Amino acid sequence: NKPLRVYNMMKYAAIACGDAEVFMKFARTGCKEKIWDHAAGVIIIQEAGGT
């Protein structure tokens, strides 16, 4: 399998549907993320049966 580059909630949807097994985020200089940036995606995965 080759890496898939996606943005926004698509990465969470791919995991929830079983099209991906892992999501890796590499920090960029000057980029600050907050917990709420990921909250909706985590709920999508959990509702699909993921952990």
C-alpha positions as a LaTeX table, in Angstrom:
\begin{tabular}{lrrr}
\hline
Residue & $x$ (\AA) & $y$ (\AA) & $z$ (\AA) \\
\hline
Asn1 & 0.00 & 0.00 & 0.00 \\
Lys2 & 1.25 & 3.46 & $-0.79$ \\
Pro3 & 0.71 & 6.53 & 1.38 \\
Leu4 & $-2.43$ & 8.56 & 0.75 \\
Arg5 & $-2.26$ & 12.31 & 1.14 \\
Val6 & $-5.58$ & 13.79 & 2.20 \\
Tyr7 & $-6.76$ & 16.83 & 4.08 \\
Asn8 & $-9.42$ & 17.78 & 6.62 \\
Met9 & $-11.84$ & 15.07 & 7.78 \\
Met10 & $-11.04$ & 12.76 & 4.85 \\
Lys11 & $-8.26$ & 11.12 & 6.87 \\
Tyr12 & $-10.68$ & 10.22 & 9.65 \\
Ala13 & $-13.28$ & 8.96 & 7.16 \\
Ala14 & $-10.67$ & 6.71 & 5.52 \\
Ile15 & $-9.87$ & 5.13 & 8.89 \\
Ala16 & $-13.56$ & 4.81 & 9.83 \\
Cys17 & $-14.34$ & 3.05 & 6.52 \\
Gly18 & $-11.37$ & 0.71 & 6.83 \\
Asp19 & $-9.53$ & 2.20 & 3.85 \\
Ala20 & $-6.64$ & 3.21 & 6.14 \\
Glu21 & $-5.21$ & 1.82 & 9.37 \\
Val22 & $-3.16$ & 4.72 & 10.67 \\
Phe23 & $-3.06$ & 8.49 & 10.45 \\
Met24 & 0.30 & 10.18 & 10.96 \\
Lys25 & 0.66 & 13.92 & 11.42 \\
Phe26 & 4.06 & 15.55 & 11.17 \\
Ala27 & 4.30 & 18.91 & 12.89 \\
Arg28 & 5.32 & 21.91 & 10.84 \\
Thr29 & 7.11 & 24.90 & 12.23 \\
Gly30 & 4.63 & 27.58 & 13.23 \\
Cys31 & 1.62 & 25.27 & 12.95 \\
Lys32 & $-0.33$ & 25.05 & 16.19 \\
Glu33 & $-3.20$ & 22.59 & 16.48 \\
Lys34 & $-5.72$ & 22.31 & 19.27 \\
Ile35 & $-7.59$ & 19.28 & 20.58 \\
Trp36 & $-10.82$ & 20.52 & 19.00 \\
Asp37 & $-9.16$ & 20.30 & 15.57 \\
His38 & $-9.42$ & 16.51 & 15.92 \\
Ala39 & $-12.50$ & 16.02 & 18.13 \\
Ala40 & $-15.03$ & 15.51 & 15.32 \\
Gly41 & $-12.75$ & 13.06 & 13.50 \\
Val42 & $-12.24$ & 11.01 & 16.66 \\
Ile43 & $-16.02$ & 10.77 & 17.13 \\
Ile44 & $-16.42$ & 9.61 & 13.51 \\
Ile45 & $-13.90$ & 6.80 & 14.09 \\
Gln46 & $-15.42$ & 5.79 & 17.43 \\
Glu47 & $-18.95$ & 5.68 & 16.00 \\
Ala48 & $-17.68$ & 3.44 & 13.20 \\
Gly49 & $-16.34$ & 1.01 & 15.83 \\
Gly50 & $-12.74$ & 2.18 & 15.94 \\
Thr51 & $-10.70$ & 3.05 & 18.99 \\
\hline
\end{tabular}
